[in-house]
Amino acid sequence: MAKVLLDGTFSSHPVHNAFFHVVLIENRGLCYKKLKSPPPPLLSSGTCELAQLVDSNQYDQYECLEANDIVGCQCMRDPIPSQQLLQEKSLTSSGSDSAEPNVEVSGTGQSAPIPHVAYFCVYSYPLRKQLFSKCMRRKRISVTFSVDSNDNFGDNLKVAQTWCSAIRCMLHGGAQAVSAPSSNGDSECQNGVTEKIPCQVCPLQRKLLVLVNPHSGPGKALRIFQERIVPVLAEAEVSYDLIVTDKAKFAQEHVRSANLNRWTGIVIVSGDGLVYEVINGLMERPDWQLAIQIPIGVIPGGSGNGLAKAIGYASKEPPKTNAKLLAAFNVAKGKIAPMDIVRVVTSKEVVYSFLAIGWGIVADIDIESERLRSLGGTRFTLWAIARIIDLRIYRGRLSYLPVENHIRNSKTLNRTQSTGSEDVTEDHRARLLPSANCPESISGSNDDTVREDKVSVSKNLELASSMEHCNLLQSGEARSLQPKATSVNNESLLPPLNEPVPENWIQNEDDYVLVYAAFQTHISSDALVAPGAALDDGIMWLIILRKGVTRPQLLSFLLALESGNHVGLPFVEMIPVRAFRLEPITKPGYLTVDGEVVDYGPIQAEVLNAIARVMTH
């Protein structure tokens, strides 16, 4: 059975002679079917039958915009000259019920009717097959229906607003019942009984802090935001404050001191470097336990874009999906998912990582190719060739705490494989995840915007899911993580850097070509380094290549990264760990954390399980 929230018959726009039966179905979406002939006048544009339980098979032949794919709904009107708008307001305030008021058209001496038709438009981004291809990609679809059963615009607008409110209810949940006017503008259906849509809307309005690095990667981040992201945010009625960074660590300093209660999320338009700054800025705050819970949206605008790709992979998006459109869709939907953060300790500082820690050939490629940053992701390919030709060997001591009961010697990994470590993950989460109270108020702007050819529509969307991160903080005993390098938590898995590792750690001194600790599936848009990883599994994957690997083998490893098939190569070791320590002996060299250079020397890291939040759908 299916619950129909609203039922109506409308003409389509811009083709007004095509009529559709439209139904809003709870937990499914907006379904519509073209009618073979125009309906009788009484059944046109807005007849309501609310909260009806019907056979779900009844709508199998209908086209449907799934709720999971819809980002927003807006009410609109036909454009009218400003003097006509003033005249209409005057007529409305005087209580006139004239069928269709006329006003004089400037310069013609003639009168013209004020448009009385209202519209509601639904914006959706479903997966669709590409032409001449089996590949699925997200595609923008907008459907507009005309409401014209009444003789004045106000009554038609009420009907359109009812549908918009109900669609937002269905998308986001909340606490407001919406009365459904009938086709004559009253709040009663044809049976004379006033009914209410059995859904709720949270009064929260979303407002985002958007940070753009205009120099990231090929330098197109600002244009990407203006041309690709802003239109989707407008459709979802999400407001934002835009800040364009102008120096290194600007974003880190800003989020460290800003009043985060002004925003319901932070959106980063850049590569992974700006994400690193924001994560560390949040962890440096006095209220870091709460600050790190603010949802972070990632728009790929740099060279690597590993986190953006990992979020898409975790939501099972097709690999050929437009990355920028998907990221905008994630931000517009506003759902959140927990994500691990890794605490990294060096001899000089404590930093926080979300992506990877590198030593060896991959770190060399990442840092030394900076001089080719203007080439975007191509820079990594070119420098990889140079490093294979001039292969370097590094000696070091590697110690790690392996994941208990993990299935070893498995060369084929996937995101649904059981690691046998669920109990350990939950225990580690309980010991390391802090709790805190929600802020009393996290709200957005009430500013409205007027579109030239449409009804004034609020820039803010009522959305409950953007506050979900607060609910996640209100359980469990408060526990202390230590974000400062001067103090080590008693519950930490890491000993002080100048002390030996615990006896249950595995230790090995050897010559290495690569030691790489990955926490996400991807470290760039085309490098699937850890197919078995998840956003919040509490695991780091150590990827190890030892001395003796040949140049052809190394080339095959790098080529296999795009598909993740490197996990099946016999000379590649992949070890899931909870914590590790690396002590380089060969000097000089590079150690990187999320692509940023840190002090070259002893380094150790542990997972802080699921303490951050990222935006997804």
PyMOL commands that set and color helices and strands:
alter all, ss='L'
color gray80, all
select helices_A, chain A and resi 41-43+56-59+67-69+82-93+153-172+221-235+250-257+260-262+272-283+288-291+306-314+323-333+361-375+378-389+422-432+465-471+551-560+565-568
alter helices_A, ss='H'
color red, helices_A
select strands_A, chain A and resi 2-12+19-25+29-34+52-54+63-66+70-77+102-104+111-113+118-124+127-129+136-138+141-147+178-179+196-197+207-212+239-244+265-270+296-300+335-346+350-353+356-360+394-402+448-449+457-458+506-518+522-524+527-528+540-546+573-584+591-593+596-598+603-616
alter strands_A, ss='S'
color yellow, strands_A
deselect
rebuild
show_as cartoon
